[in-house]
Amino acid sequence: MPSDPSLLTPTLRVVAVTDIHLDTLRELGVKGLIFDLDDTLVEAMEPKAHPEILDWIQAVRQEFKIYIVSNNPRHDRVELAALHLDMPFHHAARKPSRRFFRQALSAMELQPKEVAIVGDQLFTDVLGGNRLGAVTILVDPLSPERKWFRKMMRTAEQFLLARGRVTYHAPGTVKE
């Protein structure tokens, strides 16, 4: 666990990406969003997003730059989902490493403070985004865990959540 517990504290926490209000993003000075893929935009290992997520992404892309940075090592799997979402992507990112976040920032021509990192895991998405200096938004995973590593990480996340280290914030509100 990082020595600075604030690195595991997201700027916002919502149930799903569709609960992220565009007004809130504007208030935070966000001009672009970098999304995790599996369990954030699509269910784990599924190639297509739910229709309500597709509709929300369409609204987002009207005003914000968008990008996918995924830890999934399978280029073909990430590419298929990214094509469905019509978004540029990096796969095998090794988050919380900042390398591919920085590459996405460069492609979007934005600074870290102008971007929100949106994902379903504290130890990859939130930690990586906070280390970068970006806005971070934690969402609940879309599908149940399927691998032992993810189960272990979810257990650690639930431990922190149960102790009030991470709390929900109403959609459209900014954490104090």
ROSE-4610 file (N, C-alpha, C; in Angstrom, 1 decimal, always signed):
// ROSE-4610
residu = [M/M/M/P/P/P/S/S/S/D/D/D/P/P/P/S/S/S/L/L/L/L/L/L/T/T/T/P/P/P/T/T/T/L/L/L/R/R/R/V/V/V/V/V/V/A/A/A/V/V/V/T/T/T/D/D/D/I/I/I/H/H/H/L/L/L/D/D/D/T/T/T/L/L/L/R/R/R/E/E/E/L/L/L/G/G/G/V/V/V/K/K/K/G/G/G/L/L/L/I/I/I/F/F/F/D/D/D/L/L/L/D/D/D/D/D/D/T/T/T/L/L/L/V/V/V/E/E/E/A/A/A/M/M/M/E/E/E/P/P/P/K/K/K/A/A/A/H/H/H/P/P/P/E/E/E/I/I/I/L/L/L/D/D/D/W/W/W/I/I/I/Q/Q/Q/A/A/A/V/V/V/R/R/R/Q/Q/Q/E/E/E/F/F/F/K/K/K/I/I/I/Y/Y/Y/I/I/I/V/V/V/S/S/S/N/N/N/N/N/N/P/P/P/R/R/R/H/H/H/D/D/D/R/R/R/V/V/V/E/E/E/L/L/L/A/A/A/A/A/A/L/L/L/H/H/H/L/L/L/D/D/D/M/M/M/P/P/P/F/F/F/H/H/H/H/H/H/A/A/A/A/A/A/R/R/R/K/K/K/P/P/P/S/S/S/R/R/R/R/R/R/F/F/F/F/F/F/R/R/R/Q/Q/Q/A/A/A/L/L/L/S/S/S/A/A/A/M/M/M/E/E/E/L/L/L/Q/Q/Q/P/P/P/K/K/K/E/E/E/V/V/V/A/A/A/I/I/I/V/V/V/G/G/G/D/D/D/Q/Q/Q/L/L/L/F/F/F/T/T/T/D/D/D/V/V/V/L/L/L/G/G/G/G/G/G/N/N/N/R/R/R/L/L/L/G/G/G/A/A/A/V/V/V/T/T/T/I/I/I/L/L/L/V/V/V/D/D/D/P/P/P/L/L/L/S/S/S/P/P/P/E/E/E/R/R/R/K/K/K/W/W/W/F/F/F/R/R/R/K/K/K/M/M/M/M/M/M/R/R/R/T/T/T/A/A/A/E/E/E/Q/Q/Q/F/F/F/L/L/L/L/L/L/A/A/A/R/R/R/G/G/G/R/R/R/V/V/V/T/T/T/Y/Y/Y/H/H/H/A/A/A/P/P/P/G/G/G/T/T/T/V/V/V/K/K/K/E/E/E]
num = [1/1/1/2/2/2/3/3/3/4/4/4/5/5/5/6/6/6/7/7/7/8/8/8/9/9/9/10/10/10/11/11/11/12/12/12/13/13/13/14/14/14/15/15/15/16/16/16/17/17/17/18/18/18/19/19/19/20/20/20/21/21/21/22/22/22/23/23/23/24/24/24/25/25/25/26/26/26/27/27/27/28/28/28/29/29/29/30/30/30/31/31/31/32/32/32/33/33/33/34/34/34/35/35/35/36/36/36/37/37/37/38/38/38/39/39/39/40/40/40/41/41/41/42/42/42/43/43/43/44/44/44/45/45/45/46/46/46/47/47/47/48/48/48/49/49/49/50/50/50/51/51/51/52/52/52/53/53/53/54/54/54/55/55/55/56/56/56/57/57/57/58/58/58/59/59/59/60/60/60/61/61/61/62/62/62/63/63/63/64/64/64/65/65/65/66/66/66/67/67/67/68/68/68/69/69/69/70/70/70/71/71/71/72/72/72/73/73/73/74/74/74/75/75/75/76/76/76/77/77/77/78/78/78/79/79/79/80/80/80/81/81/81/82/82/82/83/83/83/84/84/84/85/85/85/86/86/86/87/87/87/88/88/88/89/89/89/90/90/90/91/91/91/92/92/92/93/93/93/94/94/94/95/95/95/96/96/96/97/97/97/98/98/98/99/99/99/100/100/100/101/101/101/102/102/102/103/103/103/104/104/104/105/105/105/106/106/106/107/107/107/108/108/108/109/109/109/110/110/110/111/111/111/112/112/112/113/113/113/114/114/114/115/115/115/116/116/116/117/117/117/118/118/118/119/119/119/120/120/120/121/121/121/122/122/122/123/123/123/124/124/124/125/125/125/126/126/126/127/127/127/128/128/128/129/129/129/130/130/130/131/131/131/132/132/132/133/133/133/134/134/134/135/135/135/136/136/136/137/137/137/138/138/138/139/139/139/140/140/140/141/141/141/142/142/142/143/143/143/144/144/144/145/145/145/146/146/146/147/147/147/148/148/148/149/149/149/150/150/150/151/151/151/152/152/152/153/153/153/154/154/154/155/155/155/156/156/156/157/157/157/158/158/158/159/159/159/160/160/160/161/161/161/162/162/162/163/163/163/164/164/164/165/165/165/166/166/166/167/167/167/168/168/168/169/169/169/170/170/170/171/171/171/172/172/172/173/173/173/174/174/174/175/175/175/176/176/176]
x = [+0.9/+0.0/+0.9/+0.5/+1.3/+1.5/+2.6/+2.8/+1.9/+1.4/+0.5/-0.9/-1.8/-3.1/-4.0/-3.7/-4.5/-4.4/-3.3/-3.1/-4.2/-4.9/-5.9/-7.3/-7.4/-8.7/-9.1/-10.2/-10.6/-11.2/-11.2/-11.8/-13.3/-13.9/-15.3/-15.4/-16.6/-16.9/-18.4/-18.7/-20.0/-20.3/-21.5/-21.9/-21.5/-21.7/-21.4/-21.0/-20.3/-19.8/-21.0/-22.2/-23.3/-23.8/-23.3/-23.6/-22.7/-21.7/-20.8/-21.5/-21.7/-22.4/-21.4/-21.7/-20.8/-20.6/-21.6/-21.4/-20.3/-20.3/-19.3/-17.9/-17.8/-16.5/-16.1/-17.0/-16.7/-16.2/-16.9/-16.6/-15.2/-14.7/-13.4/-12.3/-12.7/-11.8/-11.3/-12.1/-11.8/-12.1/-11.1/-11.3/-11.2/-10.8/-10.7/-10.8/-11.2/-11.3/-10.5/-9.8/-9.1/-9.8/-10.3/-11.1/-10.3/-10.6/-10.2/-11.3/-11.0/-12.0/-12.8/-12.1/-12.9/-13.5/-14.8/-15.6/-15.8/-15.4/-15.7/-16.6/-16.2/-17.0/-17.7/-17.1/-17.7/-17.5/-18.4/-18.2/-16.9/-16.3/-15.0/-15.1/-14.2/-14.0/-15.2/-16.1/-17.1/-16.7/-17.1/-16.6/-17.4/-18.6/-19.5/-20.1/-20.3/-20.8/-22.3/-22.9/-24.4/-24.9/-26.1/-26.5/-26.5/-26.8/-26.8/-25.4/-24.4/-23.0/-22.7/-23.1/-22.8/-23.4/-24.6/-25.3/-24.6/-24.1/-23.4/-22.1/-21.4/-20.1/-20.3/-21.4/-21.7/-21.9/-22.6/-22.7/-21.4/-20.6/-19.3/-18.4/-18.3/-17.4/-17.8/-19.0/-19.4/-18.6/-18.1/-17.4/-16.0/-15.8/-14.5/-13.7/-12.4/-11.6/-11.6/-11.6/-11.7/-10.6/-10.2/-9.2/-9.3/-8.9/-8.9/-7.5/-7.2/-5.9/-6.2/-5.9/-6.3/-5.1/-5.2/-4.2/-4.3/-5.4/-5.7/-4.5/-3.8/-2.7/-3.1/-4.3/-4.7/-5.1/-4.2/-4.4/-5.7/-6.0/-7.2/-8.5/-8.5/-9.6/-9.9/-8.9/-9.0/-9.4/-8.8/-9.1/-10.5/-11.0/-12.4/-13.4/-13.2/-14.0/-13.8/-12.6/-12.3/-13.0/-12.9/-13.6/-15.1/-15.7/-17.1/-17.4/-16.5/-16.7/-16.2/-15.5/-14.9/-14.0/-13.0/-12.1/-10.7/-9.7/-8.3/-7.9/-6.9/-6.6/-5.1/-4.7/-3.5/-3.9/-3.2/-3.5/-2.2/-2.2/-1.1/-0.4/-1.1/-0.6/+0.2/+0.0/+0.7/+0.4/-0.9/-1.3/-1.0/-0.6/-0.6/+0.6/+1.3/+2.4/+1.8/+2.5/+2.0/+2.3/+3.1/+3.7/+2.5/+1.6/+0.5/-0.5/-0.7/-1.5/-0.8/+0.5/+1.2/+1.1/+1.2/+1.0/-0.4/-1.4/-2.8/-2.9/-2.3/-2.3/-1.7/-0.6/+0.1/-0.8/-1.4/-2.3/-3.5/-4.0/-5.1/-4.7/-3.4/-2.8/-3.4/-3.4/-3.9/-2.9/-3.0/-2.2/-2.9/-2.2/-2.9/-4.1/-3.9/-5.0/-6.3/-6.2/-7.3/-8.0/-7.6/-8.1/-8.6/-9.7/-10.2/-9.9/-9.3/-9.0/-10.2/-10.9/-12.1/-11.9/-12.1/-11.9/-12.5/-12.4/-13.1/-12.2/-10.9/-10.0/-9.1/-9.1/-8.3/-6.8/-6.3/-4.8/-4.2/-5.1/-4.6/-5.0/-6.3/-6.9/-6.7/-7.2/-7.1/-5.7/-4.9/-3.5/-2.7/-2.9/-2.2/-2.6/-3.9/-4.4/-3.9/-4.0/-3.5/-2.0/-1.3/+0.2/+0.5/-0.4/-0.2/-0.6/-1.5/-2.0/-3.3/-4.0/-5.3/-6.5/-7.6/-8.9/-9.1/-9.6/-9.8/-11.3/-11.9/-13.3/-13.3/-13.7/-13.9/-15.3/-15.5/-16.8/-16.9/-18.1/-18.3/-18.1/-17.5/-17.3/-18.6/-18.6/-19.8/-20.1/-19.1/-19.3/-18.6/-19.0/-18.3/-16.9/-16.1/-14.7/-14.6/-13.5/-13.3/-12.0/-11.1/-9.7/-9.3/-8.4/-8.0/-7.3/-6.5/-5.9/-6.9/-7.9/-8.9/-9.7/-10.0/-10.7/-9.9/-8.6/-7.7/-7.7/-7.6/-7.6/-9.0/-10.1/-11.4/-11.5/-11.0/-11.0/-10.3/-9.1/-8.4/-9.2/-9.8/-10.6/-11.8/-12.5/-13.6/-13.2/-12.0/-11.5/-11.4/-10.8/-10.7/-12.1/-12.9/-14.3/-15.0/-14.9/-15.6/-15.1/-13.9/-13.4/-13.5/-14.3/-14.5/-13.4/-12.4/-11.3/-11.7/-12.8/-13.3/-14.8/-15.5/-16.9/-17.5/-18.8/-19.6/-19.9/-19.9/-20.3/-21.5/-22.5/-23.6/-23.2/-23.8/-23.5/-23.7/-22.7/-22.8/-22.3/-21.7/-21.1/-19.6/-18.9/-17.5/-17.1/-16.2/-15.8/-15.1/-15.4/-14.7/-13.3]
y = [-1.2/+0.0/+1.2/+2.3/+3.5/+4.1/+4.8/+5.5/+6.7/+7.3/+8.4/+7.9/+7.8/+7.2/+8.0/+9.3/+10.2/+9.7/+9.0/+8.5/+7.4/+6.9/+5.9/+6.6/+7.9/+8.6/+9.2/+8.7/+9.3/+10.7/+11.5/+12.8/+12.6/+11.7/+11.3/+9.8/+9.4/+8.0/+7.9/+7.1/+7.0/+5.5/+5.2/+3.8/+3.3/+4.2/+3.8/+5.1/+4.9/+6.0/+6.9/+6.4/+7.2/+8.1/+7.9/+8.8/+10.0/+10.0/+11.2/+12.3/+13.4/+14.5/+15.4/+15.8/+16.6/+18.0/+18.5/+19.8/+19.6/+18.5/+18.3/+18.3/+17.6/+17.6/+19.0/+19.8/+21.2/+22.0/+21.8/+22.5/+22.1/+20.9/+20.4/+20.8/+21.5/+21.9/+20.8/+19.7/+18.6/+18.9/+18.5/+18.7/+17.3/+16.3/+15.0/+13.9/+12.7/+11.6/+10.4/+9.8/+8.5/+7.4/+6.5/+5.4/+4.1/+3.4/+2.0/+1.3/+0.1/-0.6/-1.6/-2.8/-3.9/-3.5/-3.7/-3.4/-2.0/-1.1/+0.3/+0.7/+0.4/+0.7/-0.5/-1.7/-2.9/-4.0/-4.9/-6.0/-6.8/-7.3/-8.0/-9.0/-8.8/-9.7/-9.7/-8.7/-8.6/-7.5/-7.7/-6.7/-5.5/-5.5/-4.4/-3.8/-2.5/-1.7/-1.8/-1.6/-1.5/-0.3/-0.3/+0.9/+2.2/+2.2/+3.4/+4.0/+3.1/+3.6/+4.2/+3.5/+4.1/+5.5/+5.6/+6.9/+8.0/+7.6/+8.5/+8.9/+8.0/+8.2/+9.2/+9.0/+9.9/+11.4/+11.5/+12.9/+13.4/+12.6/+13.0/+13.5/+12.7/+13.1/+14.3/+14.9/+16.1/+17.3/+17.1/+18.2/+17.9/+16.6/+16.2/+15.2/+15.3/+14.3/+13.0/+11.8/+10.6/+9.6/+8.7/+7.7/+6.5/+5.3/+4.2/+3.8/+3.5/+3.0/+1.8/+0.6/-0.7/-1.5/-2.2/-3.2/-4.5/-4.7/-6.0/-6.2/-7.4/-7.6/-8.0/-8.3/-8.8/-7.6/-7.3/-6.2/-6.4/-7.6/-7.9/-7.7/-8.0/-7.9/-6.4/-5.6/-4.2/-3.5/-3.8/-3.2/-3.4/-4.6/-4.9/-4.0/-3.9/-3.1/-1.6/-1.2/+0.2/+0.6/-0.3/+0.0/+0.2/-0.7/-0.6/+0.8/+1.2/+2.5/+3.7/+3.4/+4.5/+5.4/+4.7/+5.4/+4.9/+5.9/+5.4/+4.7/+3.9/+3.1/+2.7/+2.3/+1.7/+0.4/-0.7/-1.9/-2.3/-3.3/-3.7/-2.5/-1.7/-0.4/-0.5/-1.6/-1.8/-0.7/-0.2/+0.8/+0.2/+0.9/+2.4/+3.1/+2.5/+3.2/+4.3/+5.4/+6.6/+6.7/+5.8/+5.8/+6.0/+5.1/+5.1/+6.2/+6.6/+7.8/+9.0/+9.1/+10.3/+10.2/+9.0/+8.9/+9.4/+9.0/+9.4/+10.9/+11.5/+12.9/+13.6/+13.1/+13.7/+13.7/+12.5/+12.4/+13.3/+13.5/+14.4/+15.9/+16.1/+17.5/+18.2/+17.4/+18.0/+17.8/+18.5/+18.4/+17.5/+16.9/+16.0/+16.6/+17.9/+18.5/+18.7/+18.6/+18.8/+17.4/+16.4/+15.0/+14.3/+13.6/+12.7/+11.3/+10.5/+9.1/+8.4/+7.6/+6.9/+5.4/+4.7/+3.3/+2.7/+1.3/+0.6/+0.0/+0.4/-0.1/+0.9/+0.9/+1.8/+1.7/+0.5/+0.2/+0.4/+0.6/+0.8/+2.2/+2.3/+3.6/+4.8/+4.7/+5.8/+6.1/+5.1/+5.3/+5.9/+5.3/+5.9/+7.3/+7.5/+8.9/+9.9/+9.6/+10.5/+10.7/+9.7/+9.9/+10.8/+10.8/+11.7/+13.1/+13.3/+14.7/+15.0/+13.9/+14.1/+14.0/+14.4/+14.1/+12.6/+12.0/+10.5/+10.2/+9.3/+8.9/+7.4/+6.9/+5.5/+5.1/+4.1/+3.5/+2.1/+1.6/+0.2/-0.6/-1.8/-2.7/-3.2/-3.3/-3.8/-5.2/-6.1/-7.5/-8.1/-9.3/-9.9/-10.3/-10.5/-10.9/-12.3/-12.5/-13.8/-14.4/-13.6/-14.1/-13.9/-14.7/-14.6/-13.3/-12.7/-11.4/-10.3/-10.3/-9.3/-9.4/-10.7/-10.9/-10.4/-10.6/-10.2/-8.6/-8.0/-6.5/-6.0/-6.6/-6.2/-6.3/-7.4/-7.6/-6.4/-6.0/-4.9/-3.6/-3.4/-2.2/-2.2/-3.3/-3.4/-3.1/-3.6/-3.3/-1.8/-1.1/+0.4/+1.1/+0.6/+1.2/+1.0/-0.1/-0.4/+0.5/+0.9/+1.8/+3.3/+3.6/+5.0/+5.7/+4.9/+5.6/+6.1/+5.5/+5.9/+5.9/+7.0/+7.1/+7.5/+7.2/+7.6/+9.1/+9.8/+11.1/+11.2/+11.9/+12.0/+12.4/+11.9/+12.3/+13.8/+14.4/+15.9/+16.7/+16.0/+16.8/+16.6/+17.5/+17.4/+17.2/+16.2/+15.9/+17.1/+17.4/+18.5/+18.1]
z = [+0.0/+0.0/+0.0/-0.7/-0.8/+0.6/+0.9/+2.2/+2.3/+1.3/+1.4/+1.1/+2.1/+1.9/+1.0/+0.8/+0.0/-1.5/-1.8/-3.2/-3.5/-2.5/-2.7/-2.6/-2.5/-2.3/-3.7/-4.3/-5.5/-5.3/-6.3/-6.2/-6.1/-6.8/-6.8/-6.8/-6.3/-6.4/-6.8/-7.8/-8.3/-8.6/-8.8/-9.0/-10.4/-11.4/-12.8/-13.6/-14.7/-15.5/-15.9/-16.1/-16.5/-15.3/-14.1/-13.0/-12.9/-13.8/-13.8/-14.6/-13.9/-14.5/-15.3/-16.5/-17.3/-16.6/-15.9/-15.2/-14.1/-13.5/-12.5/-13.1/-14.3/-15.0/-15.3/-15.8/-16.1/-14.9/-13.8/-12.5/-12.1/-12.4/-12.0/-13.0/-14.1/-15.1/-16.0/-16.1/-16.9/-18.4/-19.2/-20.7/-21.4/-20.7/-21.3/-20.2/-20.7/-19.8/-20.3/-19.4/-19.7/-18.9/-19.6/-19.0/-18.9/-17.9/-17.8/-18.7/-19.2/-20.0/-19.3/-18.9/-18.3/-16.9/-16.8/-15.6/-15.4/-16.3/-16.2/-17.4/-18.6/-19.8/-20.3/-20.2/-20.6/-19.5/-19.5/-18.5/-18.8/-17.8/-18.0/-19.2/-20.1/-21.3/-22.3/-22.1/-23.1/-24.1/-25.4/-26.4/-26.6/-26.0/-26.3/-25.0/-25.0/-23.9/-23.9/-22.7/-22.6/-23.4/-23.9/-24.7/-23.9/-22.6/-21.9/-21.7/-21.7/-21.6/-23.0/-24.1/-25.4/-25.6/-25.1/-25.2/-24.4/-23.2/-22.3/-23.0/-23.5/-24.2/-25.4/-26.1/-27.2/-26.7/-25.6/-25.0/-24.5/-23.9/-23.4/-24.6/-25.7/-26.8/-27.5/-27.3/-27.9/-27.3/-26.1/-25.4/-24.9/-24.6/-24.0/-24.9/-24.7/-25.4/-24.6/-25.3/-24.6/-25.0/-24.1/-24.4/-23.5/-23.9/-23.0/-22.7/-21.4/-21.0/-20.2/-20.7/-20.1/-19.7/-18.6/-18.2/-18.9/-19.6/-20.3/-21.3/-21.2/-22.1/-23.5/-23.8/-25.1/-26.0/-27.0/-27.9/-28.7/-29.2/-30.0/-29.2/-27.9/-27.1/-26.8/-26.4/-26.2/-27.4/-28.5/-29.8/-30.2/-30.1/-30.4/-29.6/-28.3/-27.5/-27.8/-28.0/-28.4/-29.7/-30.7/-31.9/-31.7/-30.9/-30.6/-30.0/-29.1/-28.4/-29.2/-30.3/-31.2/-30.3/-29.7/-28.8/-29.1/-29.0/-29.1/-27.8/-27.8/-26.7/-26.6/-25.3/-25.0/-24.2/-24.5/-23.7/-23.0/-22.1/-21.3/-20.7/-20.0/-19.5/-18.2/-17.5/-16.2/-15.2/-15.2/-14.2/-12.8/-11.8/-11.7/-12.4/-13.2/-13.9/-14.7/-14.8/-15.4/-16.9/-17.4/-18.8/-19.8/-19.8/-20.8/-20.6/-19.3/-19.0/-19.7/-19.6/-20.2/-21.7/-22.3/-23.7/-24.2/-23.4/-23.7/-23.6/-22.5/-22.3/-23.5/-24.0/-25.1/-26.4/-26.6/-27.8/-27.7/-26.5/-26.3/-26.2/-26.1/-25.9/-24.7/-23.6/-22.3/-21.2/-20.1/-18.9/-17.9/-17.0/-16.0/-15.3/-14.9/-14.1/-15.0/-16.3/-17.2/-17.5/-16.9/-17.3/-16.0/-16.2/-15.2/-15.6/-14.7/-14.9/-14.2/-15.0/-14.6/-14.6/-13.5/-13.4/-12.2/-12.2/-11.1/-10.0/-10.1/-9.1/-8.4/-7.1/-6.3/-6.6/-6.7/-6.8/-8.2/-9.1/-10.5/-11.0/-11.2/-11.8/-10.9/-9.6/-8.7/-8.3/-7.9/-7.5/-8.7/-9.9/-11.1/-11.4/-11.4/-11.7/-10.6/-9.4/-8.3/-8.4/-8.7/-8.9/-10.1/-11.0/-12.2/-11.9/-10.9/-10.6/-11.3/-11.7/-12.4/-11.5/-11.9/-11.2/-11.3/-10.2/-10.3/-9.9/-10.7/-10.4/-10.3/-9.2/-8.9/-9.2/-10.0/-10.3/-9.8/-9.5/-9.1/-10.3/-10.1/-11.3/-11.9/-13.2/-13.9/-13.7/-13.6/-13.5/-12.3/-11.9/-10.8/-11.1/-10.1/-10.3/-10.9/-11.7/-12.3/-12.1/-11.5/-11.3/-9.9/-9.4/-8.0/-7.7/-8.6/-8.3/-8.1/-9.0/-8.9/-7.6/-7.2/-6.0/-4.8/-4.8/-3.8/-3.7/-4.9/-4.9/-4.4/-4.8/-4.4/-2.9/-2.3/-0.9/-0.2/-0.7/-0.1/-0.2/-1.4/-1.6/-0.6/-0.5/+0.4/+1.9/+2.2/+3.6/+3.8/+2.8/+2.9/+2.9/+2.0/+1.9/+3.2/+3.9/+5.1/+6.3/+6.2/+7.2/+6.9/+5.9/+5.6/+4.9/+4.4/+3.7/+2.3/+1.7/+0.5/+0.6/+0.2/+0.4/-0.9/-1.0/-2.2/-2.1/-3.3/-3.4/-4.4/-4.0/-4.9/-6.3/-7.3/-8.7/-8.8/-9.4/-9.7/-8.6/-7.5/-6.4/-6.4/-5.9/-5.8/-4.3/-4.1/-2.8/-2.2/-0.9/-0.2/+0.2]
